[in-house]
Amino acid sequence: MELEWFVWGWLAAVAIVFASAIVWLFPRVPERYVHVHVWLLLLPGAAALSGWIGAGAVEVGIWRFDTVTWLAGVYISLLSWAIQRFAIRYLHGDRAYRLYFSLLTWTAFAASLTWAGGDLRLMVICWGLPLIGLVALTGLKKEWGPARFVARQMAAVFGISWLAVAVVVGWLGAATGEWRLASALSVEHLARLGAWEKAVMNGLLILAAIIPAGQWPFHRWLMESAVTPTPVSAVMHAGLVNAGGLLLWRFSPLFSGTEAHVALFMIAFFSILIGTGISLVHVDYKRQLVASTMAQMGVMLVQCALGAYGAAVVHLVLHGLFKATLFLQSGSVVPRVGRAGYRKAGGSWRGSMVVGALLGAAFWFAAPGEPARLLSALLLGASAAVAWGRLADFREGRWLGFAVVAALAFVSETVRHEFMALFGEGGASVFIPTAPFEWMAGMLFAAAALAAYWIANERTSALAIRLYMRLVHLGEPRLAAMETHPHYLASYMKEGMAHE
């Protein structure tokens, strides 16, 4: 009974935040109240942290809290506080100033309710609430045609995702006779499902996960989401695009004994290639960040396909913090007069390959049985090889730079290891990939890396030129999602002159 108070305390904190967002909408409330509202966003995080420490796993009615749920509560609270503090000045003067804060609050904390739901029906309701909030945030600039167009496109694809989750939940509840998440996904109840039923449900779950993650072939909405203001982009890329990984983690027992993970891997793999390629050929910084998110979400889904759900959860949390920082600090990349230009690295490719191979092999041999360890080792080795060639940019010398990078890598691995131990895979039924499948995944990534290296050194070849143009096209928004002249600003000026 005592542990239940942690749950009720967190729910009360979320209710206070929602009430504050409603109060802030009233025009008579002074504008300085926004500072009070932003600081109230930390209440759910404090309540989740206390529950994380003092309660652990606990169920109360339709609510189910475990390590990931408490972590999501802390993460969303801190992220919302940081983004909305940034938005106080960034959005000041906007016509929808008050609506932005209320919708940002609704979107973020509705997402936290999704992962606190222990009832399938509650989960499907909460799955759509953050998506509705994101569409509303995108369409707030009603006077701007591209914003209206992108909001309609997002509403269409998000509706497909919501419908897919609703079908899976309804089907699973009817087939098992259970609506509690843990009971419906137990081995006993899943045994009642036929192979074709699992296949269809897995396909629908994959569809529901890849849409908000902006994966191919549903990446277009993410590419066009650059029309949103920076705080909205930060919430989108640091939070909502990650929801697919958590959805697959929650329903991971359904994937046991099926081949659905192969389809998930191939979709994510192609999305990584496309997203990485777009980020390399586009010069617009915000579009580079969007394409980077597409690639990173592909990596997260590859981890899910290889059964490393704990690693995927760690990835989405750390990526969210990193990407939110990049969006909020995007103004700092504007070139300044007198800034030193790029200096070509002086490292040899042979030394890069040796360093990358040694670090990757050491990482893999440390725990070869861990899911997706081979893939992680390949990515680490490739990153180390690239970094070695860039260390000449350290003024104090390459070896000092190498020591700094090695120390940062050690800290990163320590954080990842502690998170993995903390999650303990969340008690989920973990899919263990076969050795041939894991090696196939590693060989595909290695082949893609070699192909990219060849294309980078043969930029004038017909294949490289065609690939370049294709990636540019894939990263460009449709004509309806962009405007050569911001006509709505002209109408603002006419209105202002009329009032004068």
ABEGO torsion letter per residue (X at the ends): XAAAAAAAAAAAAAAAAAAAAAAAABAABBAAAAAAAAAAAAAAAAAAAAAAAAAEBBBBEABBBBAAAAAAAAAAAAAAAAAAAAAAAAABGBAAAAAAAAAAAAAAAAAAAAAABABAAAAAAAAAAAAAAAAAAAAABAABAAAAAAAAAAAAAAAAAAAAAAAAAAAAAAAAGBABAAAAABAAAAAABBAAAAAAAAAAAAAAAAAAAGBOAAAAAAAAAAABBAAAAAAAAAAAAAAAAAAAAAAAAAABGBAAAAAAAAAAAAAAAAAAAAAAABABAAAAAAAAAAAAAAAAAAAAAAGBAAAAAAAAAAAAAAAAAAAAAAAAABBBBGBBBBBBBABBAAAAAAAAAAAAAAAAAABAABBGAAAAAAAAAAAAAAAAAAAAABAAEAAAAAAAAAAAAAAAAAAAAAAAAAAGGGGBBBBBBBAAAAAAAAAAAAAAAAAAAAAAABAABAAAAAAAAAAAAAABBBAAABBABBAAAAAAAAAAAAAX
